[in-house]
Amino acid sequence: MKKILMINGPNLNLLGSREPDVYGMDDLKSIENRLTKKAADLNFELGCFQTNAEHEMIEKIHDAKKNNVCFILINPGAFTHTSISVRDALLSVSIPFYEIHLSNTFSREEFRHKSYFSDIASGCIIGLGSHGYELGLIAAIKKIQPS
């Protein structure tokens, strides 16, 4: 079974209670459960990981290569705008990935307009709420197994 890894960064563990007007009402566990089931129904294994620590995210990305992950869905959270280290980790493993953001980062504060990942991502899904994760999963599967 082919493996896809979904990585969520800082503060995404607070989904559902953190600024629901910006991030929506779905909590991370319900998103993970929905996507894990959808992936299994399509004969894929989805691993889910959330961290508030940059070094843990980097280690998970490094491990993805060893664990034969063929695609990554990543919402780096605030690391989007700050982490060259996470960018370098993604480049070092050469696993294709989609960058996902619940909110439209371009309609928010100026500092959120810059991403260290968009130019190296296979695609970006921005501003579609939790539905963006589902779209990312389906797009990743189509990229892995084109019809």
N, C-alpha and C positions, 0 to 999 in steps of 0.2 A: 504494500500500500504506500503510495507516495505521500510525503509529509510536507505540510505547510505550517509555518510558525507565525503566530500573531503576537506581536510585542507592543505593550503599552507602557508609556513613560510616566513621569511624575504627576501625581495628583489624580490620575485617571481611576485610581481605586475609589475615589470619592464620587464617581458618576452617579447620577440620580439624586444626589443631595447638594452637590457643588454647582452653584449658578445654573439651575435648571433652565433658565431663560436663554442661556448661551449654549449649554451642552446637552440639554434634553433631560427626560425623566428616566430613561433606561439606565439601570446600574450595570457595571462591567460584567458581573456574574451572569446576568440574563443575556447579554450580548454574546459572551463566550459560549454559553449553553446553546443558544440558537445557532451560532456558527459551527460549533462542534457537531451538532446533529446534521446540519445541512451538508457539511463536508463528508461525514460518514455516509449519508444517503447517496453521495456521489462517488463513494469509494476512495476517499482521501482521509488522511489523519491530520487533524488540526491540533497543534500544541498551543497553549495559551500561557502568556507570561506577562506580569506587570511588575514594575519596580519603580521606586523613587530614587534609586542610586545609579549613577552613570556607570560605575565600574561593573555592576551586575548586568546591566544591559549589554555592555561590551562583551562580557564573558558569555552571555547567552548567544550573542551573534557568532562569536568564535566557535562555540559548541555546535551551532547549527550546521556548520560545515562537516564536523565529525559525525553528526547524527543524520547525515544525508537529507537535510531539509532542501527541498527544491524551489521553494518560494517563501518570501517573508512579507507579511502585512505589518507595517509599523506605524504607530502613532507615537512619535517621540515626545509628545507634550512639549514642555518648555525647552527641552534639549534641541528641538527644531532650530531654535534661534541662537544656540550657544555652543553646541557640541561638535567640534572638529574631531574629537576622539571617536564618537559614535559613527560619524561619517567615514573615518578611516577604517573602522572595524567592518562596516558594510562593504567598502571597497576591497578590503583584504580577503574576504571570503568569496567574492564574486557570485553571490546568490542574488538573483533578480528580486526586486521588492517594489511594492507600492507604498507610497507615503499617504497616510490617511489622517484627516483632521475633521473633527465633528463640526466645528464652527468655520465660518468663512474668515480665515486669518487676514484676508485683505480688507475686510470691512471693520477691522479692529485697530488696536493701537499700532502706530508706525513700526515699532520694533518687531511686531509679529509678521511683518511683510517679508522678512528675509528668512529663507530656509537654507540650511546647510545640506539638504537632502534632495530637493526637487530636481536639481540638474543631473543627478546620478540615478534617480528613480526610474523604473520602467513606466511609471505613471503616478499621478497625484489625484486623490479624491478629497475634495475640500468643500465643507459647508453643507453636507447632506445628512448631518446628524448620524445616528447609529446605523442608518440604512447604508451609509458609505462603507461600513465594514462588510456588509453582505455583498455589495457591488464589487468590492475589492476581492472577496473570496471567489465569486463567480468569474471575474476577469482573470484571476490567477489560474484557476483551473482551466479556463479556455486557452490561456497562454501555454500551460504545461501540456495539455492534450487538445491541440486544435482539432476541430471536427473536419 
